[in-house]
Amino acid sequence: MKSPLLALASVAALAISLAAGPATAEDAGIVVYNAQHESLAKEWAEGFTKETGIKVTLRNGGDSDFSNQIVAEGAASPADVFLTENSPAMVLVENAGLFAPVATDTLAQVPQDYQATSGKWVGVAARSTVFVYNTTKLKADQLPKSMLDLADPSWKGRWAASPSGADFQAIVSALLQLKGEPATADWLKAMKENFTAYKGNSTVMKAVNAGEIEAGVIYHYYYFGDQAKTGENSKNVALHYFKNQDPGAFVSVSGGGVLASSKHPKEAQAFLKWVTGKGGQDVLKNGSSFEYAVGKGAQSNPKLVPLADLQAPKVDATTLNSKKVTDLMTAAGLL
């Protein structure tokens, strides 16, 4: 039998619980499967929580790993939001029917070029393909006019890439859409003959900087990020932008989507709206990610070549086929 004191304590605890009401979604917060850079997602999460009071739990991983995990989890996924570095991972989840429609006021914040035509996911940032080269080994008049030129035997043993990563596979996805399967297969076969494989874009840039290899294909922000720190891994490096709607001028869209199975859809939609709005896009402008802002009227870091000046090819991000790309790269012996 409970003592009178314990009984009173129980009643008091119950009264406090009833006064506080049931646990809210804000208390529970949201879970974000984050395949974006950890530091960038952390800034977004902290900024959103500071403004709204909604807690964000980040689970960090890679584009392909998370997209396949979400498909495997289906409606049982604990994720509320999925953020990626590149769009093919978003397409995989969308094609599995696992995204809820993005709120219309969020879509209104981003140009149509940077969102899914279905309205199931939206661009949150972007990155440009670049040709990094060692300035002690190559001069401007020796640079390739097109990424396709790297298939020429004259480039054998002179350039590098990281084929196993989602970043490079997104670039190949764009090539596939722009030039078709036969041309892409031929280019990949020549790539196998000509290039040197490294693991990770930053490793490619370090190798170029050290003179191990003359040049490489990566995304732009690795250079700017290193320059903003010590510059030790980029002091001998310069960037070449292919422009002219070349496949090598491809701009990859980083995506965000709300899972249809989210237990906190209102809060998840609020997070996506914040990331694509002024708060989240200002993080891109003022932070250290050096990725492009994609929101309407949003400004990117002033050190970057403006998006409009990149002369990127027109690519439908919603049809980039990661499965076909990995099949083609495997057939070419690159994976």
C-alpha positions, 0 to 999 in steps of 0.5 A: 500500500502506498504511503500518503506522501507517495500518493500525493506525489503521484497526484501532483505528477499527474496534475503537472502532466495533464497541465503540460498536455500531450507531447507535441511534434516540436518536442519530438522534433524531426529526423533528417537523413542527411547526405549533404555535407555535415557542416552545412546541414548542421548550420541549417539545422541549428538555424532552423531550431533557433528560429522555430524551437523545433529540434532536428536530429541529423543522421549523416550518410551518402546519397546512394546509401540513404536513397536505397535505405529509404526505399528498403524502409518504405513506410516504416522509415524513421526519416522525416526529411531527406537531403542529398548532394545530387538529384539522382538519389532524390529521383530514386526515392521519388520513383518509389512513391515515398515522397509527399508533395512539397508545400506550394509556398516552399516551391514558390521560393525556388525557380522551376529549373531547380525543382522536380516537375512533380513537386515531390522534391525541391532544390536546396543548393547547387554545385558546378562541375569544374576541370581543376588543373596544375598551373605549373604543368598546364597553361590556359591554351592547353586546356580541353575545350570540352569534357568530351575531349578527355576521351582523346588518347592525348589525355592518357594518364593526365587526368583524374576523377573519383568514379565511385562517388555520387558526385561523379556519377551525377556528372555522368548522368548528365552526359547520358541525358545530353549525349545518349547511351552510345556516346556515353558508353564510348566516353566511359570506355575511353575514360577507363583508358585515360584517367587515374582513379582517386577516392573522393574529390578532395583527394583528386584536387590534392593529387593535382596540387601535388603534381601527381596528375595534371588535372581532374574533374570535380565540383567547384567548392572543394577549391574554394573551401580549401582556399578559405582555410590554408590553401595548402591543397590548392595553391598550385591549382586553378579552375577551368569552366567548360561553359558553352552548354558542355556536359562538363558545365553541368550544374548538379542540384542538391535536393530536399524532400519530405517523406510521405511516412513522416510522423511530423509532416508539418514540422518537416515541411517547415524545415524544407521551407526554411532551408529554401528561404532566406534563412537557409540560403543566407547560410550558403551565401555567408557560410563556408560550404561555397555551394550555390544558393538556388532560392529566388533572389538569393545570392551566392558567396561573392567569390563564386562565378555567378550561376548565370555565367556558367552557361550550364547545359539544360538538364532535367534533374528529375530524369537523371538515371543513376541505375543506368549510369552505374550499369554503364560505368560497371560495363566500362570497368570503372566500378 
